[in-house]
């Protein structure tokens, strides 16, 4: 096992890096390309890492990501590493945080090998501020016009199924940040900010507030489901990890967990032993991910609870503005005035007592 050993890094909003192909984005693309060159049975390959989240071989074959000439990993590796993602579970946030950390380490290792910075950090896509797909992901070309941009995928259809990818602010919200409790209940009440108590849950049915909205909705809006051929990669957990935008979406969800925790008086992670110690403590599957150099990262939710111990942070932990404020800001109205307009609009609503 190995923990990250590098200087602390800061994950930044991809739309605020200075240009469409700012250095962190360019290095990300180069790292993705390096991972995509590796064979399926290489634990640090692009497809192996996507399969950690989930894999359905017939769908991968349909998309062209799996063929009969691929050498599959050993059965032991498949049992250990593949189909691990935690959904419909209070492990959703900590499992995906570890997944991001390990993936970031693999990309950084490739970046450094290519002569890049050893403090490279994964950007995040804050669609509440900039709802359009970042341009580097929307074109098949690199900045020089070469047409093999690894950040672009064809199976990304957008909310209208026409290939125009954006996140309509009318379709997403940040209501989850108002949830007082991390843990919820599976029926008859709120599922909580982080989900309901489960064991190892690769496909739980009851999703927590942040997993439902915006997480699930952004997956569906970006992937799109209206194409006559197939759903987009992001629309299915068994293909989502194949899309490079997946990682920026999940970095934003990870950031929102930290935003929620900015109210430490009430917004705290679970203190129960089976959350802190994870499903392995009760006989379930351990959370384990490949790392560079043939190492692995085995972790528990409790070890993912504090960013200060994990070697990275975010450039912005402020709560996102309301969709109305965001729209007004894009029209050139300052944030102070936009907030005032939004407040007056909300106050002007007529409420009728019905019962």
N, C-alpha and C positions, 0 to 999 in steps of 0.2 A: 504494500500500500504506500501511496505517496500523497502528501499534501502539496498544494502549490507553493513553490519557493521562488518568488519574484517580488519586485517592488509593488506596492499597492497601486492599483490601477483604477481609473474612473470611467464608468460607462456613461456616454453622452448621447444626447438626442441627435439622431442622424441628420435631422433637418437643420441643425445648428452647428455643423462642423465646418462651414465656410464655403463649400461648393458641392456640386452633385457627385463629384469623384474626389472628395477630400482624401488625404492619405489614409485615415483609418478605414474608409470604405474600399479604397484600392487594395490595401493589404488584406482586407477581409476577402475580397474577390480572389486574390492570389492564393490565400490559404484554402478557400473552398476548392479552387481548381486543383491544388495539390492533393486534397483529400479525395476528390473525384477520380484522380488518376489511380488510386490504390484499389487493389482487388477486393471483391466482396468479403473474402474471409480475413482480410486485414482488419484488426479490431479498431484501428483509427481511420478507416476509410469512410467516405461520405455515406455509402449505402449501409454499412454496418451500423453507423451511428443513427441513421434514420430508423433502422430496424429495432434499435433499442427502444424507441418510442412505440413502434408497432409495425408489423409487416403482415400483409395478406398477399401471398405469392401470386395468385391469379391476377390481382389488380396491378401489382408491380409489373408483371409480364405484359399486361394490356398497355401500360404506360411506357413500356420500353426500358424499364429499370432492372429487369431480370431476364436472363436468357439461359438456354440449355448449356451454354459453354461456361457459365459461371461456376466456379468451385465453391460450394457452400462451406460455411464454417463447420467445425466439428459439432456434433450433437451437444457435447459438454458446453461449448461456447454459446450455442443457441439457448440452451437451458439456463445458463448463468446470466446472459446479457440481454437477450432479445425480449420484446413484448413486456417491458417493465413499467411503462408510464402509469402513473396513478391518477385515475379520474373517478369522479363520484366518491371522493374520499377526503378525509382531513389530512391525508398525506399529499394531496395535489400540489400545494405550494412548496413544501420542503423537498419533495422528490424532484420537481422540475428545477429548483434552485441548484441542486447538486448536478443535474443534467447540464445546465448552463455552465457551471463552473468547469466541469470536465471537458465539455465541448470547447469552451474558450481556451482551455489549456492546450488542447490538440491543435486548434487554429494558431495559437500563439507560437507553438513549437514549430509549425510549418512556416510562419512568418519570419521567425528568427533564423531558420535555416535558409531562407531566401534573402537574408540581409536586412530584415525589417526590425522594428523596435521591440525590445523585450518587455515593454509595458503596454503592448497593444491590448485594447479592451473592446469587447463586443459593444457596438452601438445599440440603442433601443429606438423603436418607432413609437412616438407619442402621438397617436392618431387623434387625440383630443385637441391637439394644437395644430397639427398638419395632417389632414385626413387623406391626402393623396399618397399613393405608393411612391416611395423615394425613387427618383429618376434612374439611379444606377440599376434598379431591379426591373425597370420597365422597358429597357432596350436590349436587343440581342447583341449589341455592339459594346466593345470596350471604348474608352475615350478616344483612342486612335482610329476607330472605325473597324477594327478587327471583329469579326462576327462570331466569337465563341464566348461571350460574356457568361461566366458560370452563375451569376446571380439571377439571370433571366430563365424562366421556365414557361413553356407554352401552356401548361395546365394550370393557369391562374386566370379565372374568367371574370371576377368582380361581381358586384351585387346585381348587375343586369345581364350577366352571362355573355357580355360582348367583348371582354378583354380589357375594358376600362376599369382599372382596379383602384378603388378608394373605399373609405369607410364612412358611409353617410352618418352624420352626427345625429340625425333623427332616429337612427336604429341602435345606438349604443348609449349607455349612461354609466354614471359612477355612483349609483345608489349603494353599491356594496360598501363604500367607504363609511357609510353611516351605520353599518351593522355593529352593534356593541360587543358581540361575542364572536370569538373565532370558531368555536364548535357549535354546531346547530343540532337539530333533531331531524330524523328522516321523514316524519309525518306529523301533521297537525301543528306546525310552527315553522319558524325560520330555519333554513339549513345552515345558518351562520355565515360569517365572512369566509371561513376557510373550508367548510364542509362538515360532514357528519362522521362520527367515529366508525372506523372500519378496520379490518385487517388489510393485508395486501390486496389492493383493489385495482386491477388493470382496466376494469370497465364498470365501475359502480353506477347505479341508476340515479341517485340523488346528488346533484351538483351544488356545491356551495355558491354563495352569492357572487364572489369574484370570478369563480370558474364559469358561472353561467353568463355573467355580464360584467365586463365586456369580452372575456376570453372566448367563450363558445361562439358568440355572435361574430366576432372579428374573424375567426377561422372560417365560418360559413360565408361571410361577405366577401372576403378576399379570394377564397377558393372558387366560390360560385357553384351553383348547382343547376343552372339552366342550360348548360351546354347539351346539345343532343347526343354528343359522343360519350361524355363521362363527367363526373364531378371533378372540380379542381383538386390539386394535391392537398391544399390546406383544409378542404372540407371533410376529410376523413382522417381520423387518428392513425390509421394504418399506412398513410402516405404523407402525412403532414410534414414529417421530419426531412423529406426529400426536397422541400422548398426552402431556399436560403432565407426567405423573409420570416419563416417560422421562428428562427432564433431571435430576431429583433422584436417580434411580437411578444415572445415569452420573456424577453428581458424587460419589456414594459410591464408585464403582469408581475414579474418579480419586484420591479420598482414600486408598483402600487401596493404590494404587501408592506414594503417599508414605509410608504406614505401612510397607510392605515395605522402602523405602529407609532406614528408620531404623537399619538395621544396615549401615553403610557399608563395613565390612570385607569383606563378601562380597556384599551385595545392591546391585549396581551395574548401571547401564544399559549396553547394548552400546557397545563402543568401535570397532566396525567402521565404516568410512567409509560403506558403503551403508545402514547404519541411521542414522547421524548426519545424513547429507545427504539421505536419503529417496529414493524411487523416481525423482524427476525427475533425479537425478544420473546415472542409468543409462538415461535415455531414456524413463522412465515418466511417468505423470500427476503433476503437481505437486499438493501439498495447498494448496488455495485456497478461501477462504470469503468471502462478502459481509460487509461491515461497514457501520455507519451512514454516511450522507452520501455514498453512492455509491462508497465506498472498498472495498478488499479486503484480506484478510490472507493472504499467502502465507508458508508456514512449513515448517520441516523438523523431524524428530523431535529432533534435537540441540537446537533452540531451545525445545523443550517439556520438557526434562529437568530444569530447575531452577526451582522455584516462586519463589525469591527474585527472579528476573528477570522474572516474569510478572505481578506486581501483585496477587496474591491469596494467601491462605493458608487453612488450616482451623483450626477451634477445637479440634480433638481429633485427634491423630495416634497415640493409644495403640491397641494391638492390641485388637480386640473380644474380649469374654469368650466362653467356651465357651457353647454353647446351654444346658447345664445351669445354669451360673451365671446366665445371663440369665433363665431361668425362675424360679430361686429368688429373684432380686432382685425380680421382678414379684410374688412372693408376700409381699414385705415383709422378706425376709431381707437383712441388710447384705452388702455385697460381700465383706468379709473372711471372714465366716462362710460365705457361699455358695461362695467359692473353696475354703475348707477342706473343705466337704461334697463338692464336686466332686472334690477331690483324693483324699479317702478312698474315694469311690465308684470312682474309677479304679483305686486301689490294691487294692480288694477283688476285682477281677475275677480269675477263675481262668484261667490260660493253660495249655493242654495241648500238649505237643510232638507234632506229627504226622509230622515228617520232617525 
